[in-house]
Amino acid sequence: MHLGCGMLANRLRILLVLAALVARPPLSAQQIRRTLPGSRDTSAAPRVPGFDSSAVRRPTGPVGVIDGLVTDSTLAPLRSAYVSIMRTSLSVVTGASGHFRITDIPVGQYIVIVKRAGFHPASQVLQVSARDTLRLSYTLGVVAANELTPIVITERVNNFSPRMKEFEARRKQGVGEFMTEEQINKHNPGFPTELLRLFSSISVQPTSGGGGEYIYYPVSARATGGMTPTGEATCFMTVFVDNVPMPAPFNLDLLPSPREMAGIEVYAGSATMPIQYASLNRSCGVILVWTKDGFNNGKSKP
């Protein structure tokens, strides 16, 4: 009797254990891997000291892509050309094929800058649309030997970079109009157009861009022709940003913000502007804008 009761109790215990095993959720493949001798738990990304993955800035809205090619005047691919988008940290360097690709660009209007040592830089205003890929090509012309400016290696004096020392040297000559970083900060403007209106050589002309918005172009204050029937000015000034010519006519709202500017110089005509900026199509004057660190937050550029 006691033996029969004991066998019954053992069977009940076995049934209870089996029921408990059946009721447990099945182990996932990852859980099984963690139980293997010598295996590593990869269920979570490794933690890097001082790094917060949630702090990585990623576009939150719709984005587009720029896919392009950089060549020389013979259409041979250019390697090591530096391609950047002004007013952003987006930049790439072309490979041996001259190809480049920039992804995750928020929708909007931008200026693309293409530079390479020994070649004239190029710039283009373009509109990036959502979920669209822009196919672009740039042909850079070789800089002639007589166009090359001698490079002088010098240490910084009075916290001026070499290019801003040239700015200061021209300012001391008293030809043209100048605005230093200190003066820019004193005015504390919200938009570049507020600064440029302070120059007597510049007339900031609003032109209807559709949708009730205006586009502001720099026009020579000496121009007497006014506006054309299509709403265009007859004498647009040429704009340079860190020695790169901008497309003309240039929308001043695309300039870097005033807090990024290190200086501005304005020349009313070819008779007063530095020889390296003078040409037949710049008789309406030039505007030279210098940023504190150059493109892409001061990273090295070819």
PAMARMAR-553892 format. One line per 3 residues: number of its first residue (from 1); for each residue y, x, z of C-alpha. Coordinates in nm, 3 decimals. Each point is the difference from the previous one (the first is absolute). Layout:
BEGIN
NUM	Y:X:Z ~ ...;
REM end
This chain:
BEGIN
1	0.000:0.000:0.000 ~ 0.235:0.277:0.100 ~ -0.101:0.193:-0.316;
4	0.083:-0.299:-0.223 ~ 0.339:-0.045:0.166 ~ 0.079:0.370:-0.047;
7	-0.087:-0.012:-0.372 ~ 0.216:-0.307:-0.042 ~ 0.293:0.170:0.174;
10	-0.034:0.307:-0.225 ~ -0.002:-0.216:-0.312 ~ 0.312:-0.180:0.119;
13	0.178:0.332:0.056 ~ -0.099:0.120:-0.349 ~ 0.126:-0.324:-0.155;
16	0.333:0.030:0.187 ~ 0.048:0.360:-0.121 ~ -0.076:-0.096:-0.360;
19	0.243:-0.293:0.019 ~ 0.273:0.230:0.132 ~ -0.058:0.247:-0.285;
22	0.018:-0.274:-0.261 ~ 0.323:-0.137:0.150 ~ 0.185:0.339:-0.023;
25	0.217:0.048:-0.313 ~ -0.142:0.249:-0.250 ~ 0.135:0.355:0.009;
28	0.237:0.085:-0.281 ~ -0.068:0.296:-0.223 ~ 0.285:0.186:0.171;
31	-0.148:-0.070:0.345 ~ -0.337:0.125:-0.117 ~ 0.157:0.324:-0.131;
34	0.163:0.062:0.336 ~ -0.340:-0.005:0.171 ~ -0.142:0.276:-0.219;
37	-0.020:0.346:0.160 ~ 0.284:0.227:-0.118 ~ 0.189:-0.282:-0.173;
40	0.379:-0.047:0.035 ~ 0.177:-0.322:0.079 ~ 0.217:-0.079:-0.303;
43	0.075:-0.360:0.087 ~ 0.362:0.091:0.069 ~ 0.237:0.237:-0.178;
46	0.044:0.332:0.178 ~ 0.305:0.015:0.221 ~ 0.252:0.272:-0.073;
49	0.207:0.104:0.302 ~ 0.356:-0.125:-0.032 ~ -0.074:-0.206:-0.312;
52	0.033:-0.376:-0.004 ~ -0.149:-0.149:-0.315 ~ 0.197:-0.319:0.057;
55	0.322:0.200:-0.040 ~ -0.075:0.097:-0.364 ~ 0.258:-0.173:-0.217;
58	-0.157:-0.191:-0.284 ~ 0.162:-0.245:-0.241 ~ -0.023:-0.348:0.146;
61	0.098:-0.188:-0.316 ~ -0.102:0.008:-0.366 ~ -0.010:0.345:-0.161;
64	-0.015:0.155:-0.345 ~ -0.113:0.326:-0.159 ~ 0.165:0.263:-0.221;
67	-0.227:0.190:-0.236 ~ 0.160:0.266:-0.215 ~ -0.010:0.318:-0.205;
70	0.240:0.296:-0.009 ~ 0.017:0.224:-0.309 ~ 0.231:0.256:-0.157;
73	0.183:-0.048:-0.331 ~ -0.317:0.096:-0.191 ~ -0.190:-0.274:0.190;
76	-0.208:0.259:0.184 ~ -0.088:-0.121:0.354 ~ 0.212:0.149:0.278;
79	-0.177:0.107:0.315 ~ 0.175:0.018:0.341 ~ 0.277:-0.242:-0.095;
82	0.141:-0.164:0.313 ~ 0.027:-0.379:-0.025 ~ 0.181:-0.188:0.278;
85	0.150:-0.342:0.062 ~ 0.353:0.021:0.135 ~ 0.070:-0.159:0.338;
88	-0.372:0.009:0.087 ~ -0.250:0.260:0.122 ~ -0.225:-0.061:-0.302;
91	-0.062:0.309:-0.213 ~ -0.279:0.174:-0.193 ~ -0.054:0.317:-0.203;
94	-0.161:-0.012:-0.343 ~ -0.330:0.174:-0.068 ~ -0.112:0.200:-0.303;
97	-0.007:-0.317:-0.212 ~ 0.365:-0.079:0.083 ~ -0.113:-0.333:0.140;
100	0.126:-0.159:0.321 ~ -0.063:-0.325:0.186 ~ 0.196:-0.153:0.289;
103	-0.155:-0.299:0.176 ~ 0.104:-0.250:0.268 ~ 0.363:-0.027:-0.116;
106	0.174:-0.303:0.150 ~ 0.147:-0.239:-0.256 ~ 0.357:0.089:-0.092;
109	0.231:0.209:-0.216 ~ -0.025:0.378:0.027 ~ 0.109:0.328:-0.155;
112	-0.278:0.238:-0.102 ~ 0.089:0.371:-0.006 ~ -0.205:0.254:-0.198;
115	0.071:0.371:0.054 ~ -0.160:0.330:-0.090 ~ 0.130:0.355:0.019;
118	0.133:0.118:-0.337 ~ 0.044:-0.353:-0.138 ~ 0.278:-0.256:0.002;
121	-0.074:-0.276:0.256 ~ -0.039:-0.362:-0.104 ~ 0.073:-0.326:0.179;
124	-0.068:-0.366:-0.072 ~ 0.081:-0.333:0.160 ~ -0.299:-0.232:0.006;
127	-0.117:-0.326:0.153 ~ -0.331:-0.002:0.186 ~ -0.176:-0.337:-0.011;
130	-0.277:-0.136:0.221 ~ -0.355:0.097:-0.096 ~ 0.124:0.168:-0.318;
133	-0.039:0.355:-0.134 ~ 0.292:0.161:-0.183 ~ -0.106:0.244:-0.274;
136	0.265:0.271:-0.040 ~ 0.044:0.326:-0.188 ~ 0.264:0.270:0.046;
139	0.089:0.284:-0.234 ~ 0.192:0.286:0.161 ~ 0.208:0.241:-0.204;
142	-0.006:0.372:0.070 ~ 0.309:0.146:0.163 ~ 0.153:0.261:-0.231;
145	0.043:0.352:0.136 ~ 0.379:-0.026:-0.010 ~ -0.016:-0.323:0.206;
148	-0.183:0.157:0.292 ~ 0.214:0.050:0.307 ~ -0.054:0.334:0.177;
151	-0.190:-0.046:0.326 ~ 0.158:0.176:0.295 ~ -0.211:0.032:0.314;
154	0.226:-0.032:0.301 ~ -0.024:-0.106:0.360 ~ 0.164:-0.315:0.124;
157	0.357:0.036:0.117 ~ 0.170:-0.271:0.203 ~ -0.316:-0.212:-0.039;
160	0.063:-0.039:-0.375 ~ -0.297:0.006:-0.236 ~ 0.051:0.205:-0.320;
163	0.079:-0.310:-0.208 ~ 0.249:-0.125:0.260 ~ 0.165:0.343:0.003;
166	0.072:-0.059:-0.370 ~ 0.141:-0.340:0.099 ~ 0.228:0.168:0.257;
169	0.108:0.269:-0.247 ~ 0.106:-0.262:-0.256 ~ 0.172:-0.205:0.270;
172	0.214:0.300:0.099 ~ 0.111:0.040:-0.362 ~ 0.174:-0.337:0.030;
175	-0.116:-0.137:-0.336 ~ -0.158:-0.344:0.016 ~ -0.046:-0.238:0.292;
178	-0.233:0.075:0.288 ~ -0.151:-0.174:0.301 ~ -0.188:0.204:0.260;
181	-0.284:-0.116:0.223 ~ 0.243:-0.016:0.292 ~ 0.232:-0.228:-0.197;
184	-0.291:-0.220:-0.110 ~ -0.113:-0.041:0.361 ~ 0.357:-0.077:0.107;
187	0.025:-0.288:-0.247 ~ -0.348:-0.121:0.109 ~ -0.049:-0.224:-0.306;
190	-0.289:-0.235:-0.048 ~ -0.026:0.046:-0.378 ~ 0.067:0.285:-0.247;
193	0.250:-0.216:-0.190 ~ 0.224:-0.008:0.309 ~ 0.028:0.379:-0.016;
196	0.054:0.027:-0.374 ~ 0.285:-0.251:0.010 ~ 0.192:0.257:0.207;
199	0.023:0.238:-0.299 ~ 0.304:-0.049:-0.221 ~ -0.191:0.110:-0.311;
202	-0.263:-0.274:0.035 ~ 0.029:-0.369:-0.074 ~ -0.304:-0.184:0.138;
205	-0.054:-0.282:-0.249 ~ -0.222:-0.299:0.088 ~ -0.199:-0.145:-0.288;
208	-0.206:-0.316:0.023 ~ -0.367:0.083:0.014 ~ -0.122:-0.357:-0.008;
211	-0.111:-0.220:0.286 ~ 0.345:0.012:0.156 ~ -0.032:0.373:0.077;
214	0.227:0.281:-0.112 ~ -0.078:0.353:-0.115 ~ 0.261:0.262:0.087;
217	0.066:0.271:-0.259 ~ 0.231:0.303:0.032 ~ 0.276:-0.015:-0.260;
220	0.269:0.259:-0.060 ~ 0.325:-0.116:0.156 ~ 0.178:0.155:-0.301;
223	-0.181:-0.229:-0.244 ~ 0.234:-0.238:-0.177 ~ -0.251:-0.189:-0.211;
226	-0.112:-0.231:0.279 ~ -0.324:-0.191:-0.048 ~ -0.181:-0.077:-0.325;
229	-0.080:-0.361:-0.102 ~ -0.353:0.053:0.135 ~ 0.135:0.088:0.343;
232	-0.046:0.376:-0.031 ~ 0.264:0.257:0.084 ~ 0.122:0.233:-0.272;
235	0.004:0.317:0.212 ~ -0.290:0.034:0.242 ~ -0.004:0.310:0.220;
238	-0.315:0.214:0.014 ~ -0.172:0.020:0.339 ~ -0.201:0.297:0.123;
241	-0.214:-0.006:0.315 ~ -0.101:0.347:0.118 ~ 0.068:0.135:-0.350;
244	-0.215:-0.263:-0.175 ~ 0.191:-0.220:-0.250 ~ -0.049:-0.371:0.058;
247	-0.047:-0.251:-0.284 ~ 0.330:-0.137:-0.131 ~ 0.148:-0.242:0.072;
250	-0.116:0.049:0.356 ~ -0.034:-0.268:0.266 ~ 0.173:0.150:0.306;
253	-0.211:-0.209:0.237 ~ -0.295:0.223:-0.093 ~ 0.163:0.307:0.154;
256	-0.139:0.143:0.326 ~ 0.153:-0.156:0.309 ~ 0.324:0.160:0.131;
259	-0.179:0.132:0.309 ~ -0.217:0.213:-0.232 ~ 0.298:0.152:-0.183;
262	0.127:0.351:0.066 ~ 0.296:-0.014:-0.239 ~ 0.157:-0.159:-0.307;
265	0.218:0.159:-0.267 ~ 0.171:-0.181:-0.286 ~ 0.155:0.137:-0.320;
268	0.216:-0.228:-0.213 ~ -0.064:0.174:-0.332 ~ -0.163:0.290:-0.180;
271	0.312:0.215:0.042 ~ -0.044:0.019:0.377 ~ -0.378:-0.022:0.054;
274	-0.220:0.310:0.050 ~ -0.125:0.143:-0.328 ~ -0.366:-0.079:0.076;
277	0.081:-0.373:0.009 ~ 0.232:-0.014:-0.301 ~ -0.124:-0.147:-0.328;
280	0.126:-0.226:-0.277 ~ -0.140:-0.317:0.158 ~ 0.151:0.065:0.344;
283	0.367:-0.024:-0.091 ~ 0.033:-0.303:0.228 ~ -0.068:0.220:0.302;
286	-0.288:0.082:0.231 ~ -0.098:-0.089:0.355 ~ -0.212:0.258:0.186;
289	-0.188:-0.133:0.301 ~ -0.173:0.246:0.231 ~ -0.258:-0.110:0.255;
292	-0.071:0.176:0.328 ~ -0.353:0.111:-0.087 ~ -0.040:-0.069:-0.369;
295	-0.277:-0.230:-0.123 ~ -0.300:-0.086:0.215 ~ 0.139:0.104:0.338;
298	0.047:0.364:-0.084 ~ -0.352:0.079:-0.120 ~ -0.024:0.292:-0.236;
301	0.062:-0.087:-0.362 ~ -0.065:0.193:-0.321;
REM end
